[in-house]
Amino acid sequence: MTTTSQSHANLVASLKKYFGFDTFKGNQEAIIASLLDGHDTFVLMPTGGGKSLCYQLPALMMPGTAIVISPLIALMKNQVDALRSLSETDLIAHFLNSSLNKAAIDQVKADISAGLTRLLYVAPESLTKDENIEFLKSVPISFYAVDEAHCISEWGHDFRPEYRRIRPIINDICDRPVIALTATATPKVQHDIQKNLGMNNAQVFKSSFNRPNLYYEIRPKTSNVDRDIIRFVKDNAGKSGIIYCLSRKKVEELAEMLRVNDVKALPYHAGMDSLTRTANQDAFLLEKVDIIVATIAFGMGIDKPDVRFVIHYDMPKSLEGYYQETGRAGRDGGEGRCITFYSAKDLRKMEKFMQGKPVSEQEIGKQLLIETANYAESSVCRRRSLLHYFGEEYDVENCGNCDNCLSPKKKVEAKDCLLATLETIIALKEKFKAEYVRDILKGVATSDVKSYHHEELEVFGCEQKTDDKLINAVIRHAILAGLIDRDIENYGLLKVTDAGREFLKHPRSFKVVEDTEFSSDDDIEPVKSVGSGAADAELFSILKDLRKKTARQLELPPYVIFQDSSLEAMATTYPITIDELQNIPGVGAGKARRYGQAFVDIIRRHVEQNEIERPEDLRVRTVPNKSKQKIAIIQGIDRKIPLDVLASSKGLEFDELLDEIEAIVYSGTKININYFVNDAMDDDHLEDIFEYFKESESDDLNAAIEELGDDYTEEEIRLVRIKFLSELAN
């Protein structure tokens, strides 16, 4: 028997002994052999590919203790628990982090010193402590494993500065082989990882990033996004899913909304206490709940194979984050639907949040957001775009498992536009980004263009009549075709490749699919029209007529009775009692009792006459906003605390307090701010503004400011609008 076959037999025997498997997945065996031979090893393997086994098995086979550096406490606990279940003793694996008291830490160190522990999971913060460094110097180390290694790179989706200190600390403890593992890394991030860990000569193992079972879809994020998500979850009842939100507040709100709509859901975010977080995670893993609503704090290393869908309420900040999070779906090779709600406005908000950070960090963050927007708005195969981003080419024309491939758009000839684009990039000496190139093509003389005198270039304005969407699509298709390269290390500068220069010499047909337009209505509220968001257009029209009649009788504007969005919800879910009416967005108990009876009566008649089966399962119940802040504000107003004092006590600007109060009033809660308004405002001003809203067809603030003129401040108008809506609408 050869040495190679002998080592293979030993590895397979160890695999069977410790994990009960007969065969390795993918290139696991080669990775483990590399580490056992003492080589630094870099592993790039998608979520669900079996990364953990690549360091767990060698740790169990080698003498000494393997140090596994991991970013999340929850991940450590899960992995340690899993390893202990494979062994006769719990001492085989330990973790060392801030969750342990001194007695527990002393016990861990005693077990390691006694040679009983094969794997020690440590947080990078714990690794940097002097007492831990001194201890590790005194015990035999088999190797170091750096999990979630993308955290070391500023270009990675979850950069942790403390990861930069790992190499110096390893040098201080003792020099042993290093295995770095990540599920997401662009060529740039891969280079960063190897450079920062001092493993430029490492053996590199890359697995394909293609997950054929995953379905990718981008949907426009509208004002009905909550309803869309609830509908999707209801249609997939009993299936396990994760919903990612960027903010902790939205996680809490959406989890609560799902619960009141009879969906078993729990929240998960870093702001929760660790006991609650762990309990919610366990409830999901043990299938006590179907849905976990979480920030990106959830999911790293969580091995739940039957997650059937991953929904992104917000587009992630980077494509790496997107890939990592969508990768939680379908890890068993079964169904995995990845639905993302996209709004360009959300990305602009994220860009604003970067202000105040170092310029280099802002630039990196901006480039990552641009790549994300490009992916979302592109009409190219999602799989192809995603794999290209990670340095992998996908040549299949139609993947058959993404929204763009299942509903392909017509291709248009774009040879001339591509030639003009290539010539422009060369004329600009390959020193500018896509947006600047587009400005030159369109003939837009921005201040930057003028400062470089680029309006004098021959190519300036050569594609003046071409639609922006087509130019964007040409650039994206050309990048995918290898004709243009986007130099992400230099903040996205466009360069023409050798293939692109060859195209200039020998032009040929070049067809593209125009990008999807998501951003046109991002900055304005959707226009309410008959049946715009209502399932039953006929009922919606009937309800509008009733509202108009009621408003005329009471001498009030129609919007005071019910907002259009509330009528749309009624025409979708058919509430036939006052209690059911209170589940409609914007309808509080007071409004329901004051104006609701005629509406539920007419809805009931409509349902009976048309033999409509009410969609009980799709009735979206809203959550009364019971956040501590809002309750405190209501209580403060009840105690007649001046609003400026109330704002200050809550750490809010005055306009932020007004935002909160408006949200309270629009949700249907009646409040009384007369004590403040009467004292703070001129009586004539108050009366004029109140009369305006009584006669106006709309409660739109901008329209009110324009109509009332400069004599009235925006603050005054907002205060009176709150008073008006509270008194007459709730």
C-alpha positions in Angstrom: 0.0 0.0 0.0 1.4 3.4 -1.0 2.0 6.2 1.6 -0.7 8.3 -0.1 -3.3 5.5 0.1 -2.2 4.8 3.6 -2.7 8.4 4.7 -6.1 8.4 2.8 -7.2 5.3 4.7 -6.1 6.9 8.0 -8.0 10.1 7.3 -11.2 8.2 6.3 -10.9 6.0 9.4 -10.5 9.1 11.6 -13.5 10.8 9.8 -15.6 7.7 10.5 -14.4 7.5 14.1 -15.0 11.1 15.2 -17.9 12.2 12.9 -19.5 9.0 11.6 -19.0 9.9 7.9 -17.6 7.5 5.3 -16.5 10.1 2.7 -15.3 13.7 2.6 -17.1 16.5 0.8 -15.4 18.4 -2.0 -11.8 19.2 -1.2 -12.0 18.6 2.6 -9.6 15.8 2.5 -6.9 17.7 0.6 -7.3 20.7 3.0 -6.9 18.5 6.1 -3.9 16.7 4.6 -2.3 20.1 3.9 -2.7 21.1 7.6 -1.5 17.8 8.9 1.6 18.2 6.7 2.3 21.5 8.5 1.4 24.0 5.7 -0.4 27.3 6.1 -3.7 26.7 4.5 -6.3 29.2 3.0 -9.8 27.8 2.6 -12.4 29.6 0.5 -15.6 27.6 0.8 -19.3 28.7 0.6 -21.7 28.4 3.5 -22.7 24.8 4.0 -19.6 23.4 2.4 -18.2 21.9 5.6 -15.5 24.4 6.6 -15.6 23.6 10.3 -14.6 19.9 9.8 -11.5 21.1 8.0 -9.9 22.2 11.3 -12.0 20.1 13.8 -10.8 16.7 12.4 -7.0 17.6 12.4 -7.4 19.1 15.9 -8.7 15.7 17.1 -5.9 13.8 15.3 -3.0 16.0 16.4 -1.2 16.3 19.7 -1.6 19.6 21.6 -4.5 22.1 21.5 -5.8 23.9 18.4 -6.6 27.6 18.9 -9.7 28.5 17.0 -10.2 32.3 16.7 -13.9 33.0 16.1 -15.8 36.4 16.2 -19.1 35.3 17.8 -19.7 33.9 21.3 -22.9 32.2 20.1 -21.0 30.5 17.4 -18.4 29.2 19.8 -21.0 27.7 22.2 -22.7 25.9 19.3 -19.5 24.4 17.9 -18.2 23.4 21.4 -21.6 21.7 22.2 -21.5 19.9 18.9 -17.9 18.6 19.4 -18.7 17.5 23.0 -21.6 15.4 21.7 -19.1 13.5 19.5 -16.8 12.7 22.4 -17.0 10.7 25.6 -15.9 13.7 27.6 -16.9 17.4 27.6 -13.2 18.3 28.1 -12.4 17.7 24.4 -13.4 21.3 23.5 -13.7 24.6 25.5 -14.2 28.2 24.7 -12.6 31.3 26.3 -14.5 34.5 26.2 -16.1 37.3 28.3 -19.1 35.1 29.2 -17.0 33.0 31.6 -16.4 33.9 35.3 -12.9 33.5 36.8 -13.6 30.0 38.2 -14.7 28.7 34.8 -11.7 30.3 33.1 -9.4 28.6 35.7 -11.1 25.2 34.9 -10.6 25.7 31.2 -6.9 26.4 31.6 -6.5 23.4 33.9 -8.0 21.1 31.3 -5.8 22.4 28.6 -2.6 22.1 30.8 -3.6 18.5 31.5 -3.7 17.8 27.8 -7.4 16.9 27.8 -8.6 19.7 25.4 -8.0 19.4 21.7 -9.8 22.6 20.6 -10.0 26.0 22.3 -12.3 28.6 20.8 -11.3 32.2 21.6 -12.7 35.6 20.7 -10.0 37.8 19.2 -10.5 40.2 22.2 -9.7 37.4 24.6 -6.7 36.4 22.6 -5.2 39.9 23.1 -5.2 39.7 26.9 -1.7 39.4 28.4 -2.7 36.7 30.9 -4.1 34.5 28.1 -1.0 35.1 25.9 1.2 34.0 28.8 -0.9 30.9 29.5 -0.9 29.8 25.9 2.9 30.2 25.8 3.1 27.4 28.4 1.0 24.7 26.6 1.6 22.8 23.3 -0.3 24.3 20.4 -1.1 22.1 17.3 -2.2 24.9 15.0 -4.2 28.2 14.7 -7.6 28.3 12.9 -8.9 31.8 12.0 -12.6 31.4 11.3 -14.6 34.0 9.4 -11.3 35.3 8.2 -12.9 38.0 6.0 -13.2 40.0 9.2 -9.5 40.9 8.8 -10.1 42.9 5.7 -11.5 46.5 5.5 -13.0 45.3 2.1 -14.8 42.4 3.9 -18.4 42.7 5.0 -17.7 42.4 8.7 -14.4 44.1 9.3 -13.1 43.7 12.9 -9.9 45.8 13.7 -8.9 43.3 16.5 -8.4 40.7 13.7 -5.4 42.7 12.5 -3.6 41.8 15.8 -3.8 38.1 15.3 -0.5 37.6 13.5 1.7 39.5 16.0 0.0 37.6 18.9 0.7 34.2 17.1 4.3 35.3 16.7 4.4 36.1 20.4 2.9 32.7 21.5 4.6 30.3 19.1 4.9 29.8 15.4 2.6 27.0 14.3 0.6 26.4 11.0 -2.3 28.7 10.3 -5.6 27.7 8.6 -7.8 30.7 7.5 -11.3 30.0 6.5 -14.0 32.2 5.0 -17.3 31.7 3.1 -17.0 35.0 1.2 -14.0 36.6 -0.2 -13.4 38.6 -3.3 -9.8 38.4 -4.8 -9.0 41.7 -2.9 -10.2 40.3 0.4 -8.4 37.0 -0.1 -5.2 39.0 -0.7 -5.8 41.0 2.4 -6.3 37.9 4.6 -3.1 36.2 3.4 -1.0 39.4 3.7 -2.3 40.3 7.2 -1.8 36.7 8.5 1.6 36.4 7.0 0.6 33.4 4.9 1.5 34.4 1.4 2.9 31.0 0.7 -0.2 29.2 1.9 -1.8 26.3 0.0 -5.0 27.8 -1.3 -8.2 25.8 -1.7 -11.2 27.4 -3.5 -14.6 25.8 -3.8 -17.2 27.0 -6.3 -19.5 29.6 -5.0 -22.3 28.4 -7.1 -25.3 27.2 -5.1 -27.6 25.8 -7.8 -30.5 25.1 -5.4 -30.8 28.8 -4.4 -33.3 31.0 -6.1 -32.4 34.7 -6.1 -35.0 37.5 -6.5 -34.9 41.3 -6.0 -38.3 43.0 -5.4 -39.0 46.7 -5.2 -39.4 47.9 -1.7 -42.8 49.7 -1.5 -44.9 51.0 1.3 -46.6 47.6 1.4 -43.3 45.7 2.2 -44.6 44.4 5.6 -47.8 43.1 4.0 -45.7 41.5 1.2 -43.5 39.7 3.7 -46.4 38.4 5.8 -48.1 37.2 2.6 -45.0 35.3 1.6 -44.5 33.8 5.0 -48.2 32.7 5.1 -47.8 31.1 1.7 -44.9 29.2 3.0 -46.4 28.2 6.3 -44.5 25.6 8.3 -41.3 26.3 6.5 -38.2 27.6 8.3 -37.0 31.1 7.4 -34.7 34.0 8.3 -35.7 37.6 7.8 -32.7 40.1 8.0 -33.2 43.7 8.8 -30.4 46.4 9.2 -31.8 48.0 12.3 -32.6 46.5 15.7 -35.8 48.6 15.9 -37.1 47.1 12.7 -36.2 43.5 13.9 -38.4 44.0 17.0 -41.3 45.6 15.1 -41.4 43.0 12.3 -41.1 40.1 14.7 -44.0 41.5 16.7 -46.1 42.1 13.6 -45.5 38.5 12.5 -46.6 37.2 15.9 -49.9 39.2 15.9 -50.5 37.7 12.5 -50.2 34.2 13.9 -46.7 33.5 12.7 -44.3 31.8 15.1 -41.5 34.3 15.0 -38.8 35.7 17.4 -36.3 38.6 17.2 -32.5 38.3 17.4 -30.0 41.2 17.6 -26.9 42.3 19.5 -28.9 44.7 21.7 -30.8 41.9 23.5 -29.4 40.3 26.6 -27.4 37.2 26.0 -29.9 34.8 27.7 -32.8 36.0 25.6 -30.7 35.9 22.4 -29.5 32.4 23.1 -33.1 31.2 24.0 -34.5 32.7 20.8 -31.7 31.1 18.7 -32.3 27.7 20.4 -36.1 28.0 19.8 -35.4 28.5 16.1 -32.9 25.6 15.9 -35.3 23.3 17.8 -38.2 24.3 15.6 -40.3 25.8 18.3 -40.6 28.8 16.0 -40.6 29.0 12.2 -39.1 32.4 11.7 -36.2 34.3 13.2 -36.1 38.1 12.5 -32.5 39.2 12.9 -29.8 41.6 12.2 -26.6 40.3 10.7 -25.5 39.3 14.2 -27.5 36.1 13.6 -26.4 33.3 11.4 -22.6 33.0 11.4 -21.9 29.3 11.9 -25.5 28.4 12.6 -25.9 25.0 11.1 -29.6 24.6 10.4 -29.8 22.7 7.1 -33.5 23.1 6.3 -33.9 26.9 6.2 -36.2 27.2 3.2 -36.1 31.0 2.6 -34.0 34.0 3.5 -35.7 37.4 3.2 -33.8 40.7 3.3 -36.0 43.5 4.4 -33.1 45.9 3.5 -30.5 45.4 0.9 -27.2 44.5 2.7 -24.2 46.9 2.7 -22.1 44.6 0.5 -22.4 41.6 -1.8 -20.3 39.6 0.5 -22.8 40.1 3.3 -25.6 39.3 0.9 -24.0 36.1 -0.2 -23.2 35.1 3.4 -26.7 35.7 4.5 -28.5 34.1 1.6 -26.2 31.2 2.0 -28.1 30.2 5.2 -30.9 28.9 2.9 -31.0 25.4 1.6 -27.8 24.1 3.1 -29.2 20.5 2.8 -29.4 21.0 -1.0 -33.2 21.4 -0.9 -35.3 24.4 -1.7 -33.8 27.8 -0.8 -35.5 31.0 -1.8 -33.7 34.3 -1.4 -36.0 37.3 -1.6 -34.6 40.8 -1.2 -36.5 44.1 -1.0 -34.5 46.8 -2.7 -34.8 50.6 -2.6 -32.1 52.9 -3.8 -33.1 55.3 -1.0 -32.0 52.7 1.6 -28.5 52.6 0.1 -28.4 56.4 0.1 -29.3 56.4 3.8 -26.4 53.9 4.5 -24.0 56.2 2.7 -25.1 59.1 4.9 -24.4 57.0 8.0 -20.7 56.7 6.9 -20.2 60.5 7.3 -17.7 61.2 10.0 -15.7 58.0 9.4 -12.2 58.2 8.0 -12.2 59.1 4.3 -10.7 55.8 3.2 -13.4 53.9 5.1 -16.0 56.0 3.5 -14.6 55.3 0.0 -14.5 51.6 0.6 -18.0 51.6 2.0 -19.3 53.6 -1.0 -17.7 51.2 -3.5 -19.3 48.2 -1.7 -22.7 50.0 -1.9 -22.2 50.7 -5.6 -21.5 47.0 -6.3 -24.6 46.1 -4.3 -26.8 48.6 -6.3 -25.3 47.3 -9.6 -26.3 43.8 -8.6 -29.8 44.8 -7.5 -30.6 46.9 -10.6 -29.0 44.7 -13.2 -31.2 42.6 -15.5 -28.4 40.1 -16.0 -28.5 36.6 -14.5 -28.2 37.1 -10.7 -26.0 33.9 -10.3 -23.6 35.1 -13.0 -23.3 38.6 -11.5 -22.7 37.2 -8.0 -20.1 34.6 -9.1 -18.3 37.2 -11.2 -17.9 39.4 -8.1 -16.2 36.6 -6.3 -13.8 35.9 -9.2 -15.6 32.9 -10.6 -17.0 32.8 -14.2 -20.4 31.3 -14.9 -20.9 30.7 -18.6 -24.4 29.3 -18.6 -26.7 31.6 -20.6 -29.8 31.0 -18.4 -29.5 29.6 -14.8 -33.2 28.9 -14.6 -33.3 29.8 -10.9 -33.3 33.6 -10.5 -35.9 36.3 -11.3 -34.0 37.7 -14.3 -33.6 34.3 -16.0 -37.1 33.2 -15.3 -38.5 36.4 -16.7 -35.9 37.5 -19.2 -36.2 40.9 -20.8 -35.7 41.6 -24.5 -32.0 42.2 -25.5 -31.0 45.3 -27.5 -28.1 45.9 -29.7 -25.5 48.1 -28.0 -22.3 47.7 -30.1 -22.0 51.4 -30.9 -22.6 52.4 -27.2 -19.9 49.9 -26.1 -17.4 51.2 -28.6 -18.1 54.8 -27.4 -17.7 53.7 -23.8 -14.4 51.9 -24.4 -13.0 54.9 -26.3 -14.1 57.2 -23.5 -12.4 55.2 -20.8 -9.1 55.2 -22.9 -9.5 59.0 -23.5 -9.8 59.5 -19.8 -6.5 57.5 -19.3 -8.4 54.8 -17.3 -8.4 57.0 -14.2 -12.2 57.5 -13.5 -15.2 55.6 -12.2 -18.3 54.5 -14.1 -20.4 57.6 -13.0 -17.8 60.0 -14.4 -17.5 58.0 -17.7 -21.3 58.2 -18.0 -21.2 62.0 -17.5 -18.7 62.3 -20.3 -20.7 60.1 -22.6 -23.9 62.1 -21.9 -22.1 65.5 -22.2 -22.8 66.5 -18.6 -20.4 69.4 -17.7 -20.1 68.9 -13.9 -17.6 70.9 -11.9 -15.3 67.9 -11.8 -15.5 67.6 -15.6 -14.7 71.3 -16.1 -11.8 71.2 -13.6 -10.1 68.5 -15.8 -11.2 70.3 -19.0 -12.8 67.0 -20.2 -15.6 68.9 -21.8 -13.0 69.6 -24.5 -12.6 65.9 -25.3 -13.8 64.6 -28.7 -15.9 61.9 -27.0 -17.7 64.4 -24.7 -21.5 64.1 -25.4 -21.1 61.4 -28.0 -23.9 59.4 -26.4 -26.0 62.4 -25.4 -29.3 60.8 -26.6 -28.7 57.4 -25.1 -30.7 56.5 -22.0 -28.7 56.3 -18.7 -30.1 52.8 -18.0 -28.6 51.6 -21.3 -25.2 53.1 -20.6 -25.2 51.5 -17.1 -26.2 48.1 -18.6 -23.4 48.3 -21.3 -20.8 48.9 -18.6 -22.1 46.0 -16.5 -22.3 43.6 -19.4 -18.9 44.6 -20.6 -17.4 43.9 -17.1 -19.1 40.5 -17.1 -17.8 39.8 -20.6 -14.2 40.7 -19.6 -14.0 43.8 -21.9 -13.8 46.3 -19.0 -12.3 45.8 -15.6 -13.5 47.6 -12.5 -10.4 48.1 -10.3 -12.0 47.8 -6.9 -8.6 48.3 -5.1 -8.5 51.8 -6.7 -12.1 52.6 -5.7 -13.7 51.3 -8.8 -11.7 52.9 -11.6 -12.7 51.5 -15.1 -9.9 50.0 -17.2 -10.1 48.5 -20.7 -8.8 44.9 -20.8 -6.9 43.4 -23.7 -10.1 41.7 -24.9 -11.7 45.2 -24.8 -8.9 46.7 -27.0 -9.4 43.7 -29.4 -13.1 44.5 -29.5 -12.2 48.1 -30.6 -10.1 46.7 -33.5 -12.7 44.1 -34.5 -16.2 45.2 -33.4 -19.0 42.6 -33.3 -22.6 42.4 -32.2 -23.0 43.2 -28.5 -26.5 42.8 -27.0 -27.5 43.8 -23.5 -30.6 43.8 -21.3 -31.5 47.2 -19.9 -31.3 47.6 -16.2 -34.4 47.5 -14.0 -35.5 50.9 -12.8 -36.0 50.8 -9.0 -35.2 54.3 -8.1 -37.7 56.5 -9.9 -40.3 56.7 -7.1 -37.9 56.2 -4.2 -38.0 59.8 -3.0 -41.8 60.2 -3.1 -44.7 58.5 -1.5 -46.5 56.1 -3.9 -49.4 57.9 -5.5 -52.6 56.6 -4.2 -55.1 55.8 -6.9 -58.2 53.7 -7.2 -57.2 50.1 -6.5 -53.5 50.9 -6.2 -52.9 48.7 -3.3 -56.3 47.2 -2.8 -57.2 43.7 -3.8 -60.9 44.6 -4.4 -61.0 47.8 -6.6 -64.8 47.8 -6.7 -65.0 47.9 -2.8 -62.2 50.5 -2.7 -64.3 52.8 -4.9 -67.4 52.2 -2.7 -65.5 53.0 0.4 -64.1 56.2 -1.1 -67.6 57.3 -2.0 -68.8 56.6 1.6 -65.8 58.5 3.0 -66.6 61.5 0.8 -70.3 61.4 1.9 -69.3 61.1 5.6 -66.8 63.9 5.3 -69.4 66.2 3.6 -71.9 65.5 6.4 -69.4 66.3 9.1 -67.8 69.2 7.2 -64.4 67.6 7.4 -61.7 66.8 4.7 -62.0 63.1 3.6 -58.5 62.2 4.8 -59.6 63.0 8.4 -62.0 60.1 8.3 -59.7 57.5 6.9 -56.4 57.7 4.9 -56.3 56.1 1.4 -53.9 53.4 2.8 -56.5 52.4 5.4 -59.2 52.1 2.7 -56.9 50.0 0.6 -56.3 47.7 3.5 -60.1 47.4 4.1 -60.6 46.5 0.5 -58.0 43.8 0.8 -58.8 42.2 4.2 -62.6 42.8 4.5 -63.0 43.8 8.2 -66.7 43.3 9.2 -66.6 44.2 12.9 -65.3 47.2 14.8 -62.7 45.0 16.5 -61.4 43.8 13.1 -61.4 47.4 11.8 -58.9 48.2 14.6 -56.4 45.9 12.9 -56.3 48.1 9.9 -53.2 50.4 9.6 -53.9 53.9 10.9 -57.2 53.0 12.6 -57.1 53.3 16.3 -59.9 52.4 18.7 -61.2 56.0 18.8 -61.4 56.4 15.1 -63.0 52.9 14.6 -65.8 53.8 17.1 -66.3 57.3 15.8 -66.4 56.6 12.0 -66.2 52.9 11.6 -69.7 51.4 11.9 -70.9 52.6 8.4 -67.8 51.2 6.8 -67.9 47.7 8.4 -71.6 47.6 7.5 -71.0 48.3 3.9 -68.0 45.9 3.7 -70.2 43.1 5.3 -73.0 43.7 2.7 -70.4 43.7 -0.1 -68.9 40.4 1.2 -72.4 38.7 1.4 -73.7 40.0 -1.9 -70.6 38.9 -3.8 -70.1 35.6 -1.8 -66.5 36.7 -1.0 -64.5 34.3 1.1 -62.6 36.5 3.4 -58.8 35.9 3.4 -58.5 35.3 7.2 -55.0 34.0 6.7 -53.9 37.2 4.9 -55.4 39.7 7.2 -52.4 41.8 8.2 -52.8 43.0 11.8 -50.8 46.0 12.7 -49.0 46.3 16.0 -50.0 49.0 18.4 -46.7 50.8 18.9 -45.9 50.2 22.5 -42.3 51.1 22.4 -41.0 52.5 25.7 -40.1 55.8 24.0 -43.6 56.3 22.6 -45.3 55.3 25.9 -43.0 57.8 27.8 -43.9 60.6 25.3 -47.6 59.9 25.7 -47.2 59.9 29.5 -45.2 63.1 29.4 -48.0 64.8 27.3 -50.6 63.5 29.7 -48.6 65.2 32.6 -48.5 68.4 30.5 -44.7 68.5 30.3 -43.7 71.3 27.8 -42.8 69.6 24.5 -39.4 71.3 24.4 -38.6 70.0 27.9 -39.9 66.6 26.9 -37.7 66.5 23.8 -34.6 67.4 25.9 -35.3 64.8 28.5 -35.5 62.1 25.8 -32.3 63.2 24.1 -34.3 64.3 21.0 -34.2 67.3 18.8 -37.6 69.1 18.7 -38.4 68.0 15.2 -37.5 64.4 16.1 -40.0 64.6 19.0 -42.7 65.9 16.5 -41.9 62.9 14.2 -42.6 60.6 17.2 -45.8 62.5 18.1 -47.0 62.4 14.5 -46.5 58.7 14.3 -48.5 58.3 17.5 -51.4 60.3 16.1 -51.4 58.7 12.7 -51.5 55.2 14.4 -54.9 56.3 15.8 -54.0 57.4 19.3 -55.7 60.5 20.6 -53.5 63.0 22.5 -54.0 66.5 23.8 -51.2 69.1 23.2 -53.4 72.1 23.7 -51.5 73.1 26.9 -48.4 73.6 24.9 -49.8 74.9 21.6 -52.0 77.5 23.3 -49.1 78.8 25.3 -46.5 78.7 22.5 -48.4 80.1 19.6 -50.3 83.2 18.6 -54.1 82.6 18.7 -54.6 84.0 15.2 -51.9 81.8 13.8 -53.3 78.7 15.5 -56.8 79.5 14.2 -55.6 80.2 10.6 -53.7 76.9 10.4 -56.5 74.9 11.9 -59.0 76.3 9.4 -56.6 75.5 6.6 -56.5 71.8 7.5 -60.2 71.8 8.0 -60.8 73.0 4.4 -57.8 71.3 2.7 -58.2 68.1 0.7 -54.8 66.9 2.0 -52.7 66.9 5.2 -49.5 67.2 3.1 -47.0 69.4 5.0 -45.2 70.9 2.0 -48.5 71.9 0.4 -49.5 73.5 3.7 -46.2 75.5 4.0 -46.6 76.7 0.4 -50.3 77.7 0.8 -49.9 79.4 4.2 -46.7 81.4 3.3 -43.7 82.7 5.2 -45.8 84.1 8.1 -46.1 80.6 9.6 -43.2 78.4 10.7 -43.0 74.7 9.8 -43.0 74.0 13.5 -46.2 75.8 14.0 -47.9 74.1 11.1 -46.8 70.7 12.4 -48.0 71.4 15.9 -51.5 72.5 14.7 -51.7 69.5 12.3 -51.1 67.2 15.3 -53.8 69.0 17.2 -56.2 68.9 14.3 -55.8 65.2 13.5 -55.9 64.2 17.2 -59.1 66.1 17.8 -61.0 65.3 14.6 -59.5 62.1 13.2 -59.0 60.0 16.3 
